[in-house]
Amino acid sequence: MFYSFRGKFKMKKRGNMKRVGIFGMILTLMLTVALALQTQSSAQACSYFKKVSMKKCAISLESKIFNYTGAAIMPNVKVEYNGQTLVQNKDFTVKYSKNINPGIGKVTVKGTGDYRSKQTLTFQIAQAPVNNEVHVNIYSGNDNADGFVVNSAVVNELTAENLIEKLKNIGSVANNVQVLGFEDNGSSLVLNLSQAFADDVSSTGTAGEYIKVGCVVNTFVEAFEAEQITILVNGAAWESGHSVYDAPLSKFEEESTDVEVNIYTGNNNADGFIVNPMFVSEVTPENLIQELQIVGAVATGVQVRGFRDMGTHLILDLSSEFASDVSSSGSAGEYIKVGCVVNTFLDAYNKSEIMITVEDQPWESGHAIYDNTLTRFN
């Protein structure tokens, strides 16, 4: 019990007073905690604002333009603050987006540690430029005209026209040859050239023909990775005087297997001989007569009817056209025409004597009787 003002009133002590005390303690504790939390939050906020913003940093990419590669483009990022280079994954992190396909790629640089906020940079992914350049082998003949030389070259696009132009540049194809058409059927090609190609090939002899045709065949077959090629002239099969080109051709051998022979012709005064080195695929009487026909030493219609190598001498049997041609040429012309055949065969077979028969019989021209073996004509 206690007394109130001047003892006029008195009150009894009750249990509610205990509750007031407890509530007061709780309220005091709550105020203390709130004050502490407010102080901590203020400290954290103060710490955050003390960090350096990424927006105050100098951020650059190694490049702003990249070519499309099909893979993710991730340019290197450089971040500087007050002249100091920051360290990735310590001071900042990097995240890439839209960085594969052509367009605008993004780099997001976010501060960590002593740095805050983030900054986004962009870069361009450009479609890669189309490069059609192709490395090719352009063939030419060697110095002996019995094999090939492979010359490396680059064309800005793999076309028949570009290959022919490269072949012209090194003398393998005549300058006036034109491409009239071209077909690539995978394993086989069809190349259509102008008449100038056939004219040039026909004028070169068998060895030159092998090289000129082979240079075109090998260059095209390799460049287009084909197995064979058909060469047309003015859209059709053609012949050179040595060969008929009416079927596909495969790659020519690196070195010609042709055999060099001496083909004789008369000189301009018809009183002596000129030796013409030429090549034949094989030494046969038919091939020798054909070469003699090409240079005009034997009439076109002459055929080989038989041939024997007797060891000590040769026996060559020709058709009647040979006797007719020789008989019509006068004594000087006869000497040259018969001598061209005799000397060509003796050189080719390394013999000293040959007998020439016509229709399997000795014969006479009107100037001479040919019923025995003949030696070299001078």
KOLMIZA-239009 format. One record per residue (C-alpha): residue in three letters; x, y, z. Coordinates in steps of 0.5 Angstrom, whole numbers, plus 2048, in hexadecimal, padded with zeros to 3 digits. Example, Ala and Ser with C-alpha at 12.3 -4.5 7.8 and 13.67 -1.06 7.14 Angstrom:
<sites>
["ALA", [819, 7F7, 810]];
["SER", [81B, 7FE, 80E]];
</sites>
This chain:
<sites>
["MET", [800, 800, 800]];
["PHE", [802, 807, 7FF]];
["TYR", [7FF, 80E, 800]];
["SER", [7FD, 813, 7FB]];
["PHE", [7FE, 81A, 7FB]];
["ARG", [7FE, 81D, 802]];
["GLY", [7FC, 816, 805]];
["LYS", [7F5, 817, 802]];
["PHE", [7F4, 812, 7FE]];
["LYS", [7F7, 80B, 7FE]];
["MET", [7F8, 805, 7F9]];
["LYS", [7FA, 7FE, 7F9]];
["LYS", [7FF, 7FB, 7F6]];
["ARG", [7FD, 7F6, 7F0]];
["GLY", [800, 7F1, 7EB]];
["ASN", [7FE, 7F6, 7E5]];
["MET", [804, 7FA, 7E7]];
["LYS", [809, 7F4, 7E6]];
["ARG", [806, 7F3, 7DE]];
["VAL", [808, 7FB, 7DD]];
["GLY", [80F, 7FA, 7DF]];
["ILE", [810, 7F4, 7DA]];
["PHE", [80C, 7F8, 7D4]];
["GLY", [811, 7FD, 7D6]];
["MET", [817, 7F9, 7D5]];
["ILE", [815, 7F6, 7CF]];
["LEU", [814, 7FD, 7CC]];
["THR", [81A, 7FF, 7CE]];
["LEU", [81E, 7F9, 7CB]];
["MET", [81A, 7FA, 7C4]];
["LEU", [81C, 801, 7C4]];
["THR", [823, 7FF, 7C5]];
["VAL", [823, 7F9, 7BF]];
["ALA", [81F, 7FE, 7BB]];
["LEU", [825, 803, 7BC]];
["ALA", [82A, 7FE, 7BB]];
["LEU", [827, 7FC, 7B4]];
["GLN", [826, 803, 7B2]];
["THR", [82E, 804, 7B3]];
["GLN", [830, 7FE, 7B0]];
["SER", [82C, 7FF, 7A9]];
["SER", [82E, 806, 7A9]];
["ALA", [835, 803, 7AA]];
["GLN", [834, 7FF, 7A4]];
["ALA", [831, 804, 7A0]];
["CYS", [837, 808, 7A1]];
["SER", [83C, 803, 79F]];
["TYR", [838, 802, 799]];
["PHE", [838, 809, 796]];
["LYS", [840, 809, 798]];
["LYS", [841, 804, 793]];
["VAL", [843, 806, 78C]];
["SER", [83D, 806, 786]];
["MET", [83F, 802, 780]];
["LYS", [83C, 808, 77C]];
["LYS", [842, 80C, 77F]];
["CYS", [847, 807, 77C]];
["ALA", [84A, 807, 775]];
["ILE", [848, 800, 772]];
["SER", [84A, 7FE, 76B]];
["LEU", [84A, 7F8, 766]];
["GLU", [84F, 7F5, 762]];
["SER", [84B, 7F7, 75C]];
["LYS", [844, 7F9, 75A]];
["ILE", [844, 7F5, 754]];
["PHE", [844, 7ED, 753]];
["ASN", [843, 7E9, 74D]];
["TYR", [83E, 7E3, 74E]];
["THR", [841, 7DC, 74F]];
["GLY", [83B, 7D8, 752]];
["ALA", [83E, 7D8, 759]];
["ALA", [83D, 7DD, 75F]];
["ILE", [841, 7E3, 75E]];
["MET", [844, 7E6, 765]];
["PRO", [848, 7EC, 764]];
["ASN", [84D, 7ED, 76A]];
["VAL", [84B, 7F3, 76E]];
["LYS", [84F, 7F8, 771]];
["VAL", [84D, 7FC, 777]];
["GLU", [851, 802, 77A]];
["TYR", [850, 807, 780]];
["ASN", [855, 80D, 781]];
["GLY", [85A, 80A, 77D]];
["GLN", [85A, 803, 781]];
["THR", [858, 7FD, 77D]];
["LEU", [852, 7F9, 780]];
["VAL", [852, 7F1, 781]];
["GLN", [84D, 7ED, 77E]];
["ASN", [849, 7E8, 783]];
["LYS", [84C, 7ED, 789]];
["ASP", [84A, 7F4, 787]];
["PHE", [845, 7F2, 782]];
["THR", [841, 7EC, 77E]];
["VAL", [840, 7EC, 777]];
["LYS", [839, 7E9, 774]];
["TYR", [838, 7E8, 76C]];
["SER", [832, 7E8, 768]];
["LYS", [82F, 7E7, 761]];
["ASN", [837, 7E6, 75F]];
["ILE", [836, 7E0, 75A]];
["ASN", [832, 7E2, 754]];
["PRO", [833, 7E8, 750]];
["GLY", [830, 7EF, 753]];
["ILE", [832, 7F3, 759]];
["GLY", [835, 7EF, 75F]];
["LYS", [835, 7F1, 766]];
["VAL", [83A, 7F1, 76C]];
["THR", [837, 7F3, 773]];
["VAL", [83D, 7F5, 778]];
["LYS", [83B, 7F5, 77F]];
["GLY", [83F, 7F7, 785]];
["THR", [841, 7F3, 78B]];
["GLY", [845, 7F4, 791]];
["ASP", [847, 7FB, 792]];
["TYR", [843, 7FD, 78B]];
["ARG", [83B, 7FD, 78A]];
["SER", [836, 7FE, 785]];
["LYS", [836, 7FB, 77E]];
["GLN", [838, 7FE, 777]];
["THR", [836, 7FB, 770]];
["LEU", [83A, 7FB, 76A]];
["THR", [838, 7F9, 763]];
["PHE", [83C, 7F6, 75D]];
["GLN", [83A, 7F4, 756]];
["ILE", [83B, 7ED, 753]];
["ALA", [83B, 7EE, 74B]];
["GLN", [83A, 7E9, 746]];
["ALA", [841, 7E6, 744]];
["PRO", [843, 7E8, 73D]];
["VAL", [842, 7E3, 738]];
["ASN", [849, 7E1, 735]];
["ASN", [848, 7DC, 72F]];
["GLU", [850, 7DC, 72E]];
["VAL", [852, 7D5, 72C]];
["HIS", [859, 7D2, 72C]];
["VAL", [85A, 7CE, 725]];
["ASN", [860, 7CB, 721]];
["ILE", [861, 7CD, 71A]];
["TYR", [865, 7C9, 716]];
["SER", [86A, 7CA, 711]];
["GLY", [86F, 7C6, 70D]];
["ASN", [876, 7C5, 70F]];
["ASP", [87C, 7C7, 70B]];
["ASN", [87D, 7C1, 707]];
["ALA", [875, 7C1, 705]];
["ASP", [875, 7BA, 708]];
["GLY", [871, 7BB, 70F]];
["PHE", [86E, 7C0, 713]];
["VAL", [870, 7C6, 718]];
["VAL", [86B, 7C7, 71E]];
["ASN", [86A, 7CF, 71F]];
["SER", [866, 7D1, 725]];
["ALA", [861, 7D7, 724]];
["VAL", [85B, 7DA, 727]];
["VAL", [854, 7DC, 723]];
["ASN", [84F, 7E0, 727]];
["GLU", [84A, 7DB, 725]];
["LEU", [84A, 7D4, 722]];
["THR", [848, 7D5, 71B]];
["ALA", [84A, 7D2, 714]];
["GLU", [84B, 7D9, 712]];
["ASN", [850, 7DA, 717]];
["LEU", [854, 7D4, 716]];
["ILE", [854, 7D5, 70F]];
["GLU", [857, 7DC, 710]];
["LYS", [85C, 7D9, 715]];
["LEU", [85E, 7D4, 710]];
["LYS", [85F, 7DA, 70B]];
["ASN", [863, 7DE, 70F]];
["ILE", [869, 7D8, 710]];
["GLY", [868, 7D6, 708]];
["SER", [864, 7D0, 709]];
["VAL", [85E, 7D2, 705]];
["ALA", [85E, 7D7, 6FF]];
["ASN", [85C, 7DE, 701]];
["ASN", [856, 7DE, 6FC]];
["VAL", [853, 7D8, 6FF]];
["GLN", [84C, 7D9, 702]];
["VAL", [848, 7D5, 706]];
["LEU", [841, 7D4, 703]];
["GLY", [83E, 7D0, 708]];
["PHE", [83F, 7CC, 70F]];
["GLU", [83C, 7C6, 712]];
["ASP", [83E, 7C3, 719]];
["ASN", [83A, 7BD, 71A]];
["GLY", [83E, 7BB, 720]];
["SER", [843, 7B5, 71E]];
["SER", [843, 7B7, 717]];
["LEU", [844, 7BE, 713]];
["VAL", [842, 7C1, 70D]];
["LEU", [846, 7C7, 70A]];
["ASN", [844, 7CA, 703]];
["LEU", [84A, 7CE, 700]];
["SER", [84A, 7D2, 6FA]];
["GLN", [84D, 7D0, 6F3]];
["ALA", [854, 7D4, 6F5]];
["PHE", [855, 7CE, 6FA]];
["ALA", [855, 7C9, 6F5]];
["ASP", [859, 7CD, 6F0]];
["ASP", [85E, 7CE, 6F5]];
["VAL", [85F, 7C7, 6F8]];
["SER", [85F, 7C4, 6F0]];
["SER", [865, 7C8, 6EF]];
["THR", [869, 7C6, 6F4]];
["GLY", [86B, 7BF, 6F2]];
["THR", [86A, 7B9, 6F6]];
["ALA", [86E, 7BA, 6FC]];
["GLY", [86B, 7C2, 6FC]];
["GLU", [864, 7BF, 6FC]];
["TYR", [865, 7BA, 702]];
["ILE", [868, 7C0, 706]];
["LYS", [862, 7C5, 704]];
["VAL", [85D, 7C1, 705]];
["GLY", [85F, 7BE, 70B]];
["CYS", [860, 7C4, 70E]];
["VAL", [859, 7C6, 70D]];
["VAL", [857, 7BF, 710]];
["ASN", [85B, 7BF, 716]];
["THR", [85A, 7C6, 718]];
["PHE", [852, 7C5, 717]];
["VAL", [852, 7BE, 71A]];
["GLU", [856, 7C0, 720]];
["ALA", [852, 7C7, 722]];
["PHE", [84B, 7C4, 721]];
["GLU", [84D, 7BD, 725]];
["ALA", [84A, 7B9, 71F]];
["GLU", [84D, 7B3, 71C]];
["GLN", [84C, 7B5, 714]];
["ILE", [84B, 7BA, 70F]];
["THR", [848, 7BA, 708]];
["ILE", [84B, 7C0, 704]];
["LEU", [846, 7C2, 6FF]];
["VAL", [848, 7C8, 6F9]];
["ASN", [842, 7CC, 6F7]];
["GLY", [83D, 7C7, 6FB]];
["ALA", [840, 7C1, 6F7]];
["ALA", [845, 7BB, 6F7]];
["TRP", [84B, 7BD, 6F3]];
["GLU", [852, 7BA, 6F0]];
["SER", [859, 7BD, 6F0]];
["GLY", [85C, 7B9, 6EB]];
["HIS", [85F, 7B5, 6F0]];
["SER", [859, 7B3, 6F4]];
["VAL", [851, 7B3, 6F4]];
["TYR", [84E, 7B6, 6FA]];
["ASP", [848, 7B3, 6FB]];
["ALA", [848, 7B0, 702]];
["PRO", [849, 7B2, 709]];
["LEU", [851, 7B3, 70B]];
["SER", [854, 7B1, 712]];
["LYS", [85A, 7B5, 715]];
["PHE", [860, 7B4, 711]];
["GLU", [866, 7B1, 714]];
["GLU", [86B, 7B6, 717]];
["GLU", [870, 7B4, 712]];
["SER", [86F, 7B2, 70B]];
["THR", [870, 7AA, 709]];
["ASP", [870, 7AD, 701]];
["VAL", [877, 7AB, 6FD]];
["GLU", [87B, 7B0, 6FA]];
["VAL", [87C, 7AE, 6F2]];
["ASN", [87F, 7B2, 6ED]];
["ILE", [87A, 7B3, 6E7]];
["TYR", [87D, 7B5, 6E0]];
["THR", [87B, 7BB, 6DC]];
["GLY", [87E, 7BE, 6D5]];
["ASN", [881, 7C4, 6D6]];
["ASN", [87F, 7CA, 6D2]];
["ASN", [883, 7C9, 6CC]];
["ALA", [881, 7C2, 6CC]];
["ASP", [889, 7BF, 6CC]];
["GLY", [889, 7BD, 6D3]];
["PHE", [886, 7BC, 6D9]];
["ILE", [884, 7BF, 6E0]];
["VAL", [883, 7BB, 6E6]];
["ASN", [87D, 7BC, 6EA]];
["PRO", [87D, 7B9, 6F1]];
["MET", [876, 7B7, 6F3]];
["PHE", [873, 7B3, 6F8]];
["VAL", [86F, 7AC, 6F7]];
["SER", [86B, 7A8, 6FC]];
["GLU", [86E, 7A2, 6FA]];
["VAL", [873, 7A1, 6F4]];
["THR", [86F, 79D, 6EF]];
["PRO", [86F, 79E, 6E7]];
["GLU", [868, 7A1, 6E8]];
["ASN", [86A, 7A6, 6EC]];
["LEU", [870, 7A8, 6E8]];
["ILE", [86C, 7A8, 6E2]];
["GLN", [867, 7AC, 6E5]];
["GLU", [86C, 7B1, 6E7]];
["LEU", [86F, 7B2, 6E0]];
["GLN", [868, 7B3, 6DE]];
["ILE", [868, 7B9, 6E3]];
["VAL", [86E, 7BC, 6E0]];
["GLY", [86C, 7BB, 6D9]];
["ALA", [872, 7B6, 6D7]];
["VAL", [86D, 7B0, 6D6]];
["ALA", [866, 7B1, 6D2]];
["THR", [860, 7B1, 6D7]];
["GLY", [85D, 7AA, 6D4]];
["VAL", [863, 7A6, 6D5]];
["GLN", [862, 7A0, 6D9]];
["VAL", [866, 79B, 6DD]];
["ARG", [865, 794, 6DA]];
["GLY", [86A, 790, 6DE]];
["PHE", [871, 791, 6E1]];
["ARG", [876, 78C, 6E3]];
["ASP", [87D, 78D, 6E7]];
["MET", [881, 788, 6E4]];
["GLY", [887, 789, 6E9]];
["THR", [88C, 78C, 6E4]];
["HIS", [887, 790, 6E0]];
["LEU", [87F, 792, 6E0]];
["ILE", [87A, 791, 6DB]];
["LEU", [874, 796, 6DA]];
["ASP", [86E, 794, 6D6]];
["LEU", [86A, 79B, 6D4]];
["SER", [864, 79B, 6D0]];
["SER", [864, 79D, 6C9]];
["GLU", [863, 7A5, 6CA]];
["PHE", [86A, 7A5, 6CC]];
["ALA", [86D, 7A3, 6C6]];
["SER", [868, 7A8, 6C2]];
["ASP", [86A, 7AE, 6C6]];
["VAL", [871, 7AC, 6C5]];
["SER", [870, 7AB, 6BE]];
["SER", [86D, 7B2, 6BD]];
["SER", [872, 7B6, 6C0]];
["GLY", [878, 7B6, 6BB]];
["SER", [87F, 7B3, 6BD]];
["ALA", [881, 7B8, 6C2]];
["GLY", [87A, 7B8, 6C5]];
["GLU", [87B, 7B0, 6C5]];
["TYR", [882, 7B0, 6C8]];
["ILE", [87F, 7B5, 6CE]];
["LYS", [878, 7B1, 6CF]];
["VAL", [87C, 7AA, 6CF]];
["GLY", [882, 7AD, 6D3]];
["CYS", [87D, 7AF, 6D9]];
["VAL", [87A, 7A9, 6DA]];
["VAL", [880, 7A5, 6DA]];
["ASN", [884, 7AA, 6DE]];
["THR", [87E, 7AA, 6E3]];
["PHE", [87E, 7A3, 6E4]];
["LEU", [885, 7A1, 6E4]];
["ASP", [886, 7A6, 6EA]];
["ALA", [880, 7A4, 6EE]];
["TYR", [882, 79C, 6EE]];
["ASN", [889, 79E, 6EE]];
["LYS", [88A, 79A, 6E7]];
["SER", [88F, 79B, 6E1]];
["GLU", [88A, 798, 6DC]];
["ILE", [883, 798, 6DA]];
["MET", [87F, 795, 6D4]];
["ILE", [879, 798, 6D2]];
["THR", [873, 794, 6CE]];
["VAL", [86D, 796, 6CB]];
["GLU", [867, 792, 6CC]];
["ASP", [86C, 78C, 6CE]];
["GLN", [870, 78D, 6C8]];
["PRO", [876, 791, 6C5]];
["TRP", [874, 797, 6C1]];
["GLU", [877, 79C, 6BD]];
["SER", [875, 7A3, 6BC]];
["GLY", [877, 7A5, 6B5]];
["HIS", [87E, 7A7, 6B8]];
["ALA", [880, 7A2, 6BC]];
["ILE", [87F, 79A, 6BD]];
["TYR", [87E, 799, 6C5]];
["ASP", [87F, 791, 6C5]];
["ASN", [885, 791, 6CA]];
["THR", [887, 794, 6D1]];
["LEU", [888, 79C, 6D2]];
["THR", [88D, 79F, 6D6]];
["ARG", [88D, 7A6, 6D9]];
["PHE", [88C, 7AC, 6D4]];
["ASN", [891, 7B2, 6D5]];
</sites>
